[in-house]
Amino acid sequence: MNPADRYPITPGMWIRTEENEKFFFLRYSSTGHWGFFSEERHHTVREYKLPLSGLKPWHKERCP
């Protein structure tokens, strides 16, 4: 199954974590259960690997 079918986020979106941190979604991991994120859109910034479960697009997090 395609990771995009399982999670409401896709690469190129801003997300907000449960800890209220904002990250840019760069790409899926090889397993599709994790994603690589950065604090900016630039490709040379530090990347973070986070589980995709529970993450939502940033604009949806801001709306009531």
Predicted model as a PDB file, atoms N, CA, C, CB and O in Angstrom, pLDDT in the B-factor column:
MODEL        1                                                                  
ATOM      1  N   MET A   1       0.847  -1.183   0.000  1.00 66.00           N  
ATOM      2  CA  MET A   1       0.000   0.000   0.000  1.00 66.00           C  
ATOM      3  C   MET A   1       0.888   1.240   0.000  1.00 66.00           C  
ATOM      4  CB  MET A   1      -0.961   0.001   1.224  1.00 66.00           C  
ATOM      5  O   MET A   1       1.920   1.282   0.669  1.00 66.00           O  
ATOM      6  N   ASN A   2       0.481   2.218  -0.739  1.00 78.00           N  
ATOM      7  CA  ASN A   2       1.202   3.485  -0.863  1.00 78.00           C  
ATOM      8  C   ASN A   2       1.079   4.280   0.445  1.00 78.00           C  
ATOM      9  CB  ASN A   2       0.654   4.315  -2.064  1.00 78.00           C  
ATOM     10  O   ASN A   2      -0.026   4.404   0.972  1.00 78.00           O  
ATOM     11  N   PRO A   3       2.196   4.828   0.990  1.00 75.00           N  
ATOM     12  CA  PRO A   3       2.109   5.613   2.231  1.00 75.00           C  
ATOM     13  C   PRO A   3       1.161   6.802   2.121  1.00 75.00           C  
ATOM     14  CB  PRO A   3       3.482   6.107   2.623  1.00 75.00           C  
ATOM     15  O   PRO A   3       0.542   7.187   3.112  1.00 75.00           O  
ATOM     16  N   ALA A   4       1.040   7.382   0.951  1.00 74.00           N  
ATOM     17  CA  ALA A   4       0.144   8.528   0.769  1.00 74.00           C  
ATOM     18  C   ALA A   4      -1.320   8.131   0.974  1.00 74.00           C  
ATOM     19  CB  ALA A   4       0.331   9.130  -0.629  1.00 74.00           C  
ATOM     20  O   ALA A   4      -2.151   8.981   1.294  1.00 74.00           O  
ATOM     21  N   ASP A   5      -1.637   6.856   0.793  1.00 81.00           N  
ATOM     22  CA  ASP A   5      -3.004   6.381   1.010  1.00 81.00           C  
ATOM     23  C   ASP A   5      -3.313   6.169   2.493  1.00 81.00           C  
ATOM     24  CB  ASP A   5      -3.228   5.083   0.248  1.00 81.00           C  
ATOM     25  O   ASP A   5      -4.478   6.163   2.891  1.00 81.00           O  
ATOM     26  N   ARG A   6      -2.265   5.995   3.313  1.00 83.00           N  
ATOM     27  CA  ARG A   6      -2.458   5.703   4.734  1.00 83.00           C  
ATOM     28  C   ARG A   6      -2.402   6.932   5.633  1.00 83.00           C  
ATOM     29  CB  ARG A   6      -1.427   4.727   5.184  1.00 83.00           C  
ATOM     30  O   ARG A   6      -2.979   6.923   6.720  1.00 83.00           O  
ATOM     31  N   TYR A   7      -1.727   7.974   5.206  1.00 86.00           N  
ATOM     32  CA  TYR A   7      -1.508   9.137   6.059  1.00 86.00           C  
ATOM     33  C   TYR A   7      -2.003  10.406   5.357  1.00 86.00           C  
ATOM     34  CB  TYR A   7      -0.009   9.268   6.426  1.00 86.00           C  
ATOM     35  O   TYR A   7      -1.947  10.497   4.130  1.00 86.00           O  
ATOM     36  N   PRO A   8      -2.492  11.394   6.137  1.00 86.00           N  
ATOM     37  CA  PRO A   8      -3.050  12.614   5.529  1.00 86.00           C  
ATOM     38  C   PRO A   8      -2.000  13.641   5.113  1.00 86.00           C  
ATOM     39  CB  PRO A   8      -4.003  13.260   6.490  1.00 86.00           C  
ATOM     40  O   PRO A   8      -2.343  14.781   4.799  1.00 86.00           O  
ATOM     41  N   ILE A   9      -0.731  13.253   5.107  1.00 90.00           N  
ATOM     42  CA  ILE A   9       0.326  14.182   4.714  1.00 90.00           C  
ATOM     43  C   ILE A   9       1.129  13.593   3.563  1.00 90.00           C  
ATOM     44  CB  ILE A   9       1.252  14.502   5.911  1.00 90.00           C  
ATOM     45  O   ILE A   9       1.236  12.374   3.428  1.00 90.00           O  
ATOM     46  N   THR A  10       1.687  14.463   2.741  1.00 90.00           N  
ATOM     47  CA  THR A  10       2.529  14.046   1.630  1.00 90.00           C  
ATOM     48  C   THR A  10       3.751  14.953   1.591  1.00 90.00           C  
ATOM     49  CB  THR A  10       1.749  14.090   0.276  1.00 90.00           C  
ATOM     50  O   THR A  10       3.711  16.068   2.113  1.00 90.00           O  
ATOM     51  N   PRO A  11       4.841  14.487   0.977  1.00 92.00           N  
ATOM     52  CA  PRO A  11       6.023  15.345   0.878  1.00 92.00           C  
ATOM     53  C   PRO A  11       5.677  16.696   0.261  1.00 92.00           C  
ATOM     54  CB  PRO A  11       7.113  14.657   0.052  1.00 92.00           C  
ATOM     55  O   PRO A  11       4.884  16.790  -0.676  1.00 92.00           O  
ATOM     56  N   GLY A  12       6.294  17.735   0.812  1.00 92.00           N  
ATOM     57  CA  GLY A  12       6.037  19.092   0.359  1.00 92.00           C  
ATOM     58  C   GLY A  12       5.078  19.854   1.266  1.00 92.00           C  
ATOM     59  O   GLY A  12       4.829  21.039   1.047  1.00 92.00           O  
ATOM     60  N   MET A  13       4.541  19.188   2.279  1.00 93.00           N  
ATOM     61  CA  MET A  13       3.605  19.825   3.209  1.00 93.00           C  
ATOM     62  C   MET A  13       4.311  20.221   4.499  1.00 93.00           C  
ATOM     63  CB  MET A  13       2.427  18.884   3.518  1.00 93.00           C  
ATOM     64  O   MET A  13       5.283  19.587   4.912  1.00 93.00           O  
ATOM     65  N   TRP A  14       3.812  21.272   5.123  1.00 93.00           N  
ATOM     66  CA  TRP A  14       4.232  21.629   6.474  1.00 93.00           C  
ATOM     67  C   TRP A  14       3.357  20.856   7.442  1.00 93.00           C  
ATOM     68  CB  TRP A  14       4.135  23.175   6.726  1.00 93.00           C  
ATOM     69  O   TRP A  14       2.149  20.748   7.235  1.00 93.00           O  
ATOM     70  N   ILE A  15       3.958  20.313   8.504  1.00 93.00           N  
ATOM     71  CA  ILE A  15       3.203  19.585   9.518  1.00 93.00           C  
ATOM     72  C   ILE A  15       3.514  20.172  10.886  1.00 93.00           C  
ATOM     73  CB  ILE A  15       3.533  18.067   9.480  1.00 93.00           C  
ATOM     74  O   ILE A  15       4.503  20.881  11.071  1.00 93.00           O  
ATOM     75  N   ARG A  16       2.652  19.860  11.829  1.00 87.00           N  
ATOM     76  CA  ARG A  16       2.902  20.250  13.218  1.00 87.00           C  
ATOM     77  C   ARG A  16       2.787  18.987  14.062  1.00 87.00           C  
ATOM     78  CB  ARG A  16       1.893  21.372  13.707  1.00 87.00           C  
ATOM     79  O   ARG A  16       1.825  18.228  13.940  1.00 87.00           O  
ATOM     80  N   THR A  17       3.793  18.773  14.931  1.00 86.00           N  
ATOM     81  CA  THR A  17       3.810  17.579  15.775  1.00 86.00           C  
ATOM     82  C   THR A  17       2.942  17.790  17.007  1.00 86.00           C  
ATOM     83  CB  THR A  17       5.250  17.226  16.189  1.00 86.00           C  
ATOM     84  O   THR A  17       2.432  18.885  17.240  1.00 86.00           O  
ATOM     85  N   GLU A  18       2.782  16.733  17.789  1.00 82.00           N  
ATOM     86  CA  GLU A  18       2.027  16.825  19.037  1.00 82.00           C  
ATOM     87  C   GLU A  18       2.697  17.760  20.032  1.00 82.00           C  
ATOM     88  CB  GLU A  18       1.864  15.446  19.655  1.00 82.00           C  
ATOM     89  O   GLU A  18       2.038  18.289  20.926  1.00 82.00           O  
ATOM     90  N   GLU A  19       4.001  17.968  19.883  1.00 84.00           N  
ATOM     91  CA  GLU A  19       4.753  18.886  20.753  1.00 84.00           C  
ATOM     92  C   GLU A  19       4.725  20.315  20.214  1.00 84.00           C  
ATOM     93  CB  GLU A  19       6.207  18.412  20.897  1.00 84.00           C  
ATOM     94  O   GLU A  19       5.455  21.178  20.701  1.00 84.00           O  
ATOM     95  N   ASN A  20       3.891  20.561  19.219  1.00 83.00           N  
ATOM     96  CA  ASN A  20       3.713  21.885  18.616  1.00 83.00           C  
ATOM     97  C   ASN A  20       4.951  22.361  17.854  1.00 83.00           C  
ATOM     98  CB  ASN A  20       3.363  22.894  19.692  1.00 83.00           C  
ATOM     99  O   ASN A  20       5.216  23.561  17.791  1.00 83.00           O  
ATOM    100  N   GLU A  21       5.705  21.431  17.279  1.00 87.00           N  
ATOM    101  CA  GLU A  21       6.856  21.771  16.449  1.00 87.00           C  
ATOM    102  C   GLU A  21       6.422  21.744  14.989  1.00 87.00           C  
ATOM    103  CB  GLU A  21       8.047  20.790  16.699  1.00 87.00           C  
ATOM    104  O   GLU A  21       5.673  20.861  14.572  1.00 87.00           O  
ATOM    105  N   LYS A  22       6.895  22.710  14.221  1.00 90.00           N  
ATOM    106  CA  LYS A  22       6.552  22.815  12.806  1.00 90.00           C  
ATOM    107  C   LYS A  22       7.720  22.277  11.972  1.00 90.00           C  
ATOM    108  CB  LYS A  22       6.220  24.294  12.416  1.00 90.00           C  
ATOM    109  O   LYS A  22       8.861  22.708  12.139  1.00 90.00           O  
ATOM    110  N   PHE A  23       7.420  21.327  11.068  1.00 93.00           N  
ATOM    111  CA  PHE A  23       8.437  20.735  10.201  1.00 93.00           C  
ATOM    112  C   PHE A  23       7.925  20.641   8.774  1.00 93.00           C  
ATOM    113  CB  PHE A  23       8.848  19.346  10.711  1.00 93.00           C  
ATOM    114  O   PHE A  23       6.719  20.576   8.536  1.00 93.00           O  
ATOM    115  N   PHE A  24       8.859  20.635   7.824  1.00 94.00           N  
ATOM    116  CA  PHE A  24       8.560  20.471   6.406  1.00 94.00           C  
ATOM    117  C   PHE A  24       8.815  19.013   6.035  1.00 94.00           C  
ATOM    118  CB  PHE A  24       9.420  21.441   5.521  1.00 94.00           C  
ATOM    119  O   PHE A  24       9.901  18.491   6.287  1.00 94.00           O  
ATOM    120  N   PHE A  25       7.826  18.357   5.443  1.00 94.00           N  
ATOM    121  CA  PHE A  25       7.917  16.942   5.074  1.00 94.00           C  
ATOM    122  C   PHE A  25       8.714  16.808   3.783  1.00 94.00           C  
ATOM    123  CB  PHE A  25       6.503  16.314   4.913  1.00 94.00           C  
ATOM    124  O   PHE A  25       8.286  17.276   2.727  1.00 94.00           O  
ATOM    125  N   LEU A  26       9.878  16.164   3.876  1.00 93.00           N  
ATOM    126  CA  LEU A  26      10.756  16.013   2.714  1.00 93.00           C  
ATOM    127  C   LEU A  26      10.453  14.761   1.898  1.00 93.00           C  
ATOM    128  CB  LEU A  26      12.194  15.981   3.163  1.00 93.00           C  
ATOM    129  O   LEU A  26      10.264  14.839   0.684  1.00 93.00           O  
ATOM    130  N   ARG A  27      10.406  13.590   2.573  1.00 93.00           N  
ATOM    131  CA  ARG A  27      10.204  12.338   1.840  1.00 93.00           C  
ATOM    132  C   ARG A  27       9.846  11.205   2.810  1.00 93.00           C  
ATOM    133  CB  ARG A  27      11.474  11.971   1.028  1.00 93.00           C  
ATOM    134  O   ARG A  27      10.054  11.311   4.019  1.00 93.00           O  
ATOM    135  N   TYR A  28       9.305  10.127   2.250  1.00 94.00           N  
ATOM    136  CA  TYR A  28       9.000   8.928   3.020  1.00 94.00           C  
ATOM    137  C   TYR A  28      10.267   8.105   3.233  1.00 94.00           C  
ATOM    138  CB  TYR A  28       7.922   8.085   2.310  1.00 94.00           C  
ATOM    139  O   TYR A  28      11.211   8.197   2.448  1.00 94.00           O  
ATOM    140  N   SER A  29      10.287   7.307   4.291  1.00 93.00           N  
ATOM    141  CA  SER A  29      11.366   6.335   4.479  1.00 93.00           C  
ATOM    142  C   SER A  29      11.113   5.153   3.551  1.00 93.00           C  
ATOM    143  CB  SER A  29      11.460   5.866   5.973  1.00 93.00           C  
ATOM    144  O   SER A  29      10.072   5.088   2.897  1.00 93.00           O  
ATOM    145  N   SER A  30      12.044   4.232   3.491  1.00 91.00           N  
ATOM    146  CA  SER A  30      11.880   3.074   2.614  1.00 91.00           C  
ATOM    147  C   SER A  30      10.733   2.169   3.070  1.00 91.00           C  
ATOM    148  CB  SER A  30      13.178   2.275   2.556  1.00 91.00           C  
ATOM    149  O   SER A  30      10.144   1.467   2.249  1.00 91.00           O  
ATOM    150  N   THR A  31      10.409   2.175   4.365  1.00 89.00           N  
ATOM    151  CA  THR A  31       9.304   1.342   4.865  1.00 89.00           C  
ATOM    152  C   THR A  31       7.951   2.012   4.696  1.00 89.00           C  
ATOM    153  CB  THR A  31       9.520   1.010   6.327  1.00 89.00           C  
ATOM    154  O   THR A  31       6.923   1.334   4.678  1.00 89.00           O  
ATOM    155  N   GLY A  32       7.937   3.343   4.570  1.00 88.00           N  
ATOM    156  CA  GLY A  32       6.686   4.067   4.423  1.00 88.00           C  
ATOM    157  C   GLY A  32       5.998   4.399   5.734  1.00 88.00           C  
ATOM    158  O   GLY A  32       4.943   5.034   5.725  1.00 88.00           O  
ATOM    159  N   HIS A  33       6.566   3.985   6.866  1.00 91.00           N  
ATOM    160  CA  HIS A  33       5.973   4.276   8.171  1.00 91.00           C  
ATOM    161  C   HIS A  33       6.639   5.462   8.849  1.00 91.00           C  
ATOM    162  CB  HIS A  33       6.063   3.058   9.069  1.00 91.00           C  
ATOM    163  O   HIS A  33       6.149   5.951   9.867  1.00 91.00           O  
ATOM    164  N   TRP A  34       7.736   5.922   8.301  1.00 94.00           N  
ATOM    165  CA  TRP A  34       8.493   7.049   8.839  1.00 94.00           C  
ATOM    166  C   TRP A  34       8.652   8.077   7.738  1.00 94.00           C  
ATOM    167  CB  TRP A  34       9.882   6.597   9.390  1.00 94.00           C  
ATOM    168  O   TRP A  34       8.508   7.774   6.554  1.00 94.00           O  
ATOM    169  N   GLY A  35       8.953   9.303   8.150  1.00 94.00           N  
ATOM    170  CA  GLY A  35       9.199  10.352   7.182  1.00 94.00           C  
ATOM    171  C   GLY A  35      10.407  11.173   7.594  1.00 94.00           C  
ATOM    172  O   GLY A  35      10.785  11.197   8.766  1.00 94.00           O  
ATOM    173  N   PHE A  36      11.003  11.836   6.633  1.00 94.00           N  
ATOM    174  CA  PHE A  36      12.131  12.721   6.894  1.00 94.00           C  
ATOM    175  C   PHE A  36      11.636  14.158   6.796  1.00 94.00           C  
ATOM    176  CB  PHE A  36      13.309  12.458   5.896  1.00 94.00           C  
ATOM    177  O   PHE A  36      10.976  14.537   5.829  1.00 94.00           O  
ATOM    178  N   PHE A  37      11.964  14.944   7.805  1.00 94.00           N  
ATOM    179  CA  PHE A  37      11.456  16.307   7.939  1.00 94.00           C  
ATOM    180  C   PHE A  37      12.601  17.271   8.210  1.00 94.00           C  
ATOM    181  CB  PHE A  37      10.409  16.390   9.063  1.00 94.00           C  
ATOM    182  O   PHE A  37      13.676  16.858   8.646  1.00 94.00           O  
ATOM    183  N   SER A  38      12.374  18.549   7.954  1.00 93.00           N  
ATOM    184  CA  SER A  38      13.352  19.584   8.277  1.00 93.00           C  
ATOM    185  C   SER A  38      12.600  20.811   8.784  1.00 93.00           C  
ATOM    186  CB  SER A  38      14.240  19.940   7.034  1.00 93.00           C  
ATOM    187  O   SER A  38      11.382  20.913   8.634  1.00 93.00           O  
ATOM    188  N   GLU A  39      13.333  21.728   9.379  1.00 89.00           N  
ATOM    189  CA  GLU A  39      12.713  22.950   9.889  1.00 89.00           C  
ATOM    190  C   GLU A  39      12.545  23.994   8.795  1.00 89.00           C  
ATOM    191  CB  GLU A  39      13.541  23.523  11.027  1.00 89.00           C  
ATOM    192  O   GLU A  39      11.847  24.990   8.989  1.00 89.00           O  
ATOM    193  N   GLU A  40      13.183  23.774   7.641  1.00 85.00           N  
ATOM    194  CA  GLU A  40      13.094  24.678   6.497  1.00 85.00           C  
ATOM    195  C   GLU A  40      12.957  23.855   5.228  1.00 85.00           C  
ATOM    196  CB  GLU A  40      14.336  25.612   6.419  1.00 85.00           C  
ATOM    197  O   GLU A  40      13.095  22.632   5.247  1.00 85.00           O  
ATOM    198  N   ARG A  41      12.684  24.537   4.130  1.00 78.00           N  
ATOM    199  CA  ARG A  41      12.545  23.845   2.842  1.00 78.00           C  
ATOM    200  C   ARG A  41      13.876  23.570   2.163  1.00 78.00           C  
ATOM    201  CB  ARG A  41      11.679  24.654   1.918  1.00 78.00           C  
ATOM    202  O   ARG A  41      13.927  22.779   1.222  1.00 78.00           O  
ATOM    203  N   HIS A  42      14.932  24.189   2.604  1.00 73.00           N  
ATOM    204  CA  HIS A  42      16.222  24.037   1.932  1.00 73.00           C  
ATOM    205  C   HIS A  42      16.755  22.614   2.100  1.00 73.00           C  
ATOM    206  CB  HIS A  42      17.240  25.056   2.482  1.00 73.00           C  
ATOM    207  O   HIS A  42      16.665  22.044   3.188  1.00 73.00           O  
ATOM    208  N   HIS A  43      17.304  22.042   1.039  1.00 68.00           N  
ATOM    209  CA  HIS A  43      17.725  20.639   1.058  1.00 68.00           C  
ATOM    210  C   HIS A  43      18.994  20.373   1.872  1.00 68.00           C  
ATOM    211  CB  HIS A  43      17.941  20.171  -0.344  1.00 68.00           C  
ATOM    212  O   HIS A  43      19.312  19.210   2.121  1.00 68.00           O  
ATOM    213  N   THR A  44      19.719  21.388   2.288  1.00 71.00           N  
ATOM    214  CA  THR A  44      20.959  21.150   3.029  1.00 71.00           C  
ATOM    215  C   THR A  44      20.784  21.278   4.544  1.00 71.00           C  
ATOM    216  CB  THR A  44      22.023  22.116   2.562  1.00 71.00           C  
ATOM    217  O   THR A  44      21.763  21.143   5.278  1.00 71.00           O  
ATOM    218  N   VAL A  45      19.580  21.533   5.028  1.00 80.00           N  
ATOM    219  CA  VAL A  45      19.358  21.669   6.472  1.00 80.00           C  
ATOM    220  C   VAL A  45      19.310  20.298   7.129  1.00 80.00           C  
ATOM    221  CB  VAL A  45      18.052  22.444   6.757  1.00 80.00           C  
ATOM    222  O   VAL A  45      19.163  19.278   6.456  1.00 80.00           O  
ATOM    223  N   ARG A  46      19.436  20.287   8.448  1.00 89.00           N  
ATOM    224  CA  ARG A  46      19.392  19.042   9.212  1.00 89.00           C  
ATOM    225  C   ARG A  46      18.029  18.374   9.052  1.00 89.00           C  
ATOM    226  CB  ARG A  46      19.690  19.307  10.705  1.00 89.00           C  
ATOM    227  O   ARG A  46      16.993  19.039   9.078  1.00 89.00           O  
ATOM    228  N   GLU A  47      18.042  17.053   8.887  1.00 92.00           N  
ATOM    229  CA  GLU A  47      16.811  16.286   8.731  1.00 92.00           C  
ATOM    230  C   GLU A  47      16.482  15.537  10.012  1.00 92.00           C  
ATOM    231  CB  GLU A  47      16.929  15.307   7.560  1.00 92.00           C  
ATOM    232  O   GLU A  47      17.373  15.147  10.766  1.00 92.00           O  
ATOM    233  N   TYR A  48      15.200  15.344  10.245  1.00 91.00           N  
ATOM    234  CA  TYR A  48      14.700  14.593  11.384  1.00 91.00           C  
ATOM    235  C   TYR A  48      13.843  13.445  10.857  1.00 91.00           C  
ATOM    236  CB  TYR A  48      13.887  15.510  12.356  1.00 91.00           C  
ATOM    237  O   TYR A  48      13.101  13.611   9.889  1.00 91.00           O  
ATOM    238  N   LYS A  49      13.946  12.295  11.489  1.00 94.00           N  
ATOM    239  CA  LYS A  49      13.139  11.143  11.104  1.00 94.00           C  
ATOM    240  C   LYS A  49      12.051  10.975  12.162  1.00 94.00           C  
ATOM    241  CB  LYS A  49      14.017   9.838  10.964  1.00 94.00           C  
ATOM    242  O   LYS A  49      12.348  10.812  13.345  1.00 94.00           O  
ATOM    243  N   LEU A  50      10.794  11.017  11.732  1.00 93.00           N  
ATOM    244  CA  LEU A  50       9.659  10.920  12.645  1.00 93.00           C  
ATOM    245  C   LEU A  50       8.672   9.874  12.147  1.00 93.00           C  
ATOM    246  CB  LEU A  50       8.963  12.285  12.797  1.00 93.00           C  
ATOM    247  O   LEU A  50       8.544   9.672  10.940  1.00 93.00           O  
ATOM    248  N   PRO A  51       7.970   9.205  13.064  1.00 93.00           N  
ATOM    249  CA  PRO A  51       6.900   8.295  12.626  1.00 93.00           C  
ATOM    250  C   PRO A  51       5.753   9.111  12.044  1.00 93.00           C  
ATOM    251  CB  PRO A  51       6.397   7.406  13.810  1.00 93.00           C  
ATOM    252  O   PRO A  51       5.438  10.189  12.548  1.00 93.00           O  
ATOM    253  N   LEU A  52       5.133   8.605  10.994  1.00 92.00           N  
ATOM    254  CA  LEU A  52       4.070   9.336  10.310  1.00 92.00           C  
ATOM    255  C   LEU A  52       2.729   9.262  11.041  1.00 92.00           C  
ATOM    256  CB  LEU A  52       3.910   8.805   8.909  1.00 92.00           C  
ATOM    257  O   LEU A  52       1.870  10.123  10.847  1.00 92.00           O  
ATOM    258  N   SER A  53       2.550   8.263  11.859  1.00 88.00           N  
ATOM    259  CA  SER A  53       1.293   8.090  12.574  1.00 88.00           C  
ATOM    260  C   SER A  53       1.008   9.284  13.485  1.00 88.00           C  
ATOM    261  CB  SER A  53       1.322   6.796  13.391  1.00 88.00           C  
ATOM    262  O   SER A  53       1.853   9.663  14.297  1.00 88.00           O  
ATOM    263  N   GLY A  54      -0.160   9.865  13.353  1.00 84.00           N  
ATOM    264  CA  GLY A  54      -0.577  10.969  14.201  1.00 84.00           C  
ATOM    265  C   GLY A  54      -0.215  12.358  13.700  1.00 84.00           C  
ATOM    266  O   GLY A  54      -0.667  13.349  14.273  1.00 84.00           O  
ATOM    267  N   LEU A  55       0.588  12.458  12.646  1.00 88.00           N  
ATOM    268  CA  LEU A  55       0.952  13.768  12.114  1.00 88.00           C  
ATOM    269  C   LEU A  55      -0.145  14.270  11.184  1.00 88.00           C  
ATOM    270  CB  LEU A  55       2.308  13.703  11.370  1.00 88.00           C  
ATOM    271  O   LEU A  55      -0.777  13.493  10.469  1.00 88.00           O  
ATOM    272  N   LYS A  56      -0.361  15.585  11.207  1.00 86.00           N  
ATOM    273  CA  LYS A  56      -1.385  16.192  10.362  1.00 86.00           C  
ATOM    274  C   LYS A  56      -0.807  17.404   9.650  1.00 86.00           C  
ATOM    275  CB  LYS A  56      -2.624  16.591  11.194  1.00 86.00           C  
ATOM    276  O   LYS A  56       0.158  18.005  10.122  1.00 86.00           O  
ATOM    277  N   PRO A  57      -1.398  17.765   8.514  1.00 89.00           N  
ATOM    278  CA  PRO A  57      -0.941  18.986   7.835  1.00 89.00           C  
ATOM    279  C   PRO A  57      -1.054  20.192   8.738  1.00 89.00           C  
ATOM    280  CB  PRO A  57      -1.740  19.223   6.560  1.00 89.00           C  
ATOM    281  O   PRO A  57      -1.958  20.268   9.570  1.00 89.00           O  
ATOM    282  N   TRP A  58      -0.155  21.125   8.583  1.00 86.00           N  
ATOM    283  CA  TRP A  58      -0.120  22.309   9.438  1.00 86.00           C  
ATOM    284  C   TRP A  58      -1.393  23.116   9.352  1.00 86.00           C  
ATOM    285  CB  TRP A  58       1.049  23.177   9.075  1.00 86.00           C  
ATOM    286  O   TRP A  58      -1.894  23.558  10.386  1.00 86.00           O  
ATOM    287  N   HIS A  59      -1.941  23.332   8.168  1.00 73.00           N  
ATOM    288  CA  HIS A  59      -3.158  24.143   8.048  1.00 73.00           C  
ATOM    289  C   HIS A  59      -4.343  23.494   8.749  1.00 73.00           C  
ATOM    290  CB  HIS A  59      -3.494  24.374   6.579  1.00 73.00           C  
ATOM    291  O   HIS A  59      -5.203  24.203   9.272  1.00 73.00           O  
ATOM    292  N   LYS A  60      -4.413  22.173   8.775  1.00 54.00           N  
ATOM    293  CA  LYS A  60      -5.510  21.494   9.465  1.00 54.00           C  
ATOM    294  C   LYS A  60      -5.341  21.574  10.984  1.00 54.00           C  
ATOM    295  CB  LYS A  60      -5.591  20.025   9.020  1.00 54.00           C  
ATOM    296  O   LYS A  60      -6.327  21.591  11.721  1.00 54.00           O  
ATOM    297  N   GLU A  61      -4.108  21.624  11.443  1.00 45.00           N  
ATOM    298  CA  GLU A  61      -3.844  21.755  12.872  1.00 45.00           C  
ATOM    299  C   GLU A  61      -4.298  23.105  13.380  1.00 45.00           C  
ATOM    300  CB  GLU A  61      -2.364  21.555  13.165  1.00 45.00           C  
ATOM    301  O   GLU A  61      -4.740  23.211  14.525  1.00 45.00           O  
ATOM    302  N   ARG A  62      -4.203  24.141  12.564  1.00 50.00           N  
ATOM    303  CA  ARG A  62      -4.530  25.502  12.979  1.00 50.00           C  
ATOM    304  C   ARG A  62      -6.027  25.763  12.985  1.00 50.00           C  
ATOM    305  CB  ARG A  62      -3.849  26.495  12.075  1.00 50.00           C  
ATOM    306  O   ARG A  62      -6.493  26.652  13.697  1.00 50.00           O  
ATOM    307  N   CYS A  63      -6.777  25.013  12.215  1.00 47.00           N  
ATOM    308  CA  CYS A  63      -8.215  25.244  12.130  1.00 47.00           C  
ATOM    309  C   CYS A  63      -8.936  24.536  13.278  1.00 47.00           C  
ATOM    310  CB  CYS A  63      -8.761  24.761  10.770  1.00 47.00           C  
ATOM    311  O   CYS A  63      -8.536  23.438  13.666  1.00 47.00           O  
ATOM    312  N   PRO A  64      -9.978  25.134  13.820  1.00 45.00           N  
ATOM    313  CA  PRO A  64     -10.741  24.476  14.903  1.00 45.00           C  
ATOM    314  C   PRO A  64     -11.553  23.307  14.386  1.00 45.00           C  
ATOM    315  CB  PRO A  64     -11.671  25.477  15.589  1.00 45.00           C  
ATOM    316  O   PRO A  64     -12.248  22.648  15.159  1.00 45.00           O  
TER     317      PRO A  64                                                      
ENDMDL                                                                          
END                                                                             
